[in-house]
Amino acid sequence: MPLIGQIARNLIGDRDIYEWTLGELMAIKGCLTDRQALIEQLVTFSAELRVKLDSTTCVDINTFKSFKPISINPTQPQQLPGNK
């Protein structure tokens, strides 16, 4: 007799333990199903990203302007760039 069947036969005598065990097994099954679905989504995303990156032209780094941080003076009200 398989181990699961043997455990189930022994647990049926104690209904509370049986129901708890069954609930835990169902939760584990749900986690495994969720994990498998997530793995499939990540594999698909990875493949699509690789295709998009492989077919994208390279970026010329010289076209980017250097980053200039905004200095904030706490005594003056803060304004968004472009608003005067």
Helices and strands as residue ranges (DSSP letters): H 3-11, H 15-54, G 61-63
